[in-house]
Amino acid sequence: MLNDLVQESPLIGIEARIAAASGGVSRRFQFTGRPFMTLLTLRGNGAAFDAAVQRVLGIALPKQAGGRAAAGERAVWWMGPDEWLIQSTQDMAVDLERALREALTGQHHAVVDVSSGYTMIDIAGTHVREVLASGCPLDLHPRVFADGQCAQTHFFKAGVMVCRDGGDRFQVIVRRSFAEYFCLMLLDAAQPYLA
């Protein structure tokens, strides 16, 4: 009993406020917390590295700044010239980390499970850009920030990773310790669109 692991959303303290805001949500702004995603950071480079990672993930690593590659339940986000964030909706961090380490044996690399340190928020709606723009310096216009593009930035005082997920939908990854703050600021900025 003492050794049972209990996962708790970092948004548990504001679930009632999120539910109240989401209850009457129209197409103008929608908010969904997804706290238990598999997230791994991956570092390395070279043709052998790329081939080994693609064999394990079934996805070629995106090489363009701000790029994202996705297949099924997995996505890989470009974080830097030799760094990626691997995301999966399946709870498979341990198995995926092990498979990557085995495939990359003998190569210079780093694979770290950061699932418990971050949470993901899906936001959508016709006014999602206005809500994000209230605290984020990125130009989120579709001509500048295309579908599948991601960028590290901030929303007010919280460091975040923002990815455009098609149309008026965005995924935001935020450090667990800033998740409640981020969501409260997001809900405050969205207030004019929740009526």
Secondary structure as GFF3:
##gff-version 3
##sequence-region A 1 195
A	DSSP	three_ten_helix	12	14	.	.	.	ID=ss1
A	DSSP	alpha_helix	15	23	.	.	.	ID=ss2
A	DSSP	beta_strand	30	34	.	.	.	ID=ss3
A	DSSP	beta_strand	38	44	.	.	.	ID=ss4
A	DSSP	alpha_helix	47	57	.	.	.	ID=ss5
A	DSSP	beta_strand	68	71	.	.	.	ID=ss6
A	DSSP	beta_strand	74	80	.	.	.	ID=ss7
A	DSSP	beta_strand	83	88	.	.	.	ID=ss8
A	DSSP	alpha_helix	93	103	.	.	.	ID=ss9
A	DSSP	beta_strand	109	113	.	.	.	ID=ss10
A	DSSP	three_ten_helix	115	117	.	.	.	ID=ss11
A	DSSP	beta_strand	118	124	.	.	.	ID=ss12
A	DSSP	alpha_helix	128	133	.	.	.	ID=ss13
A	DSSP	beta_strand	150	155	.	.	.	ID=ss14
A	DSSP	beta_strand	158	164	.	.	.	ID=ss15
A	DSSP	beta_strand	169	175	.	.	.	ID=ss16
A	DSSP	alpha_helix	176	190	.	.	.	ID=ss17
A	DSSP	three_ten_helix	191	193	.	.	.	ID=ss18
###
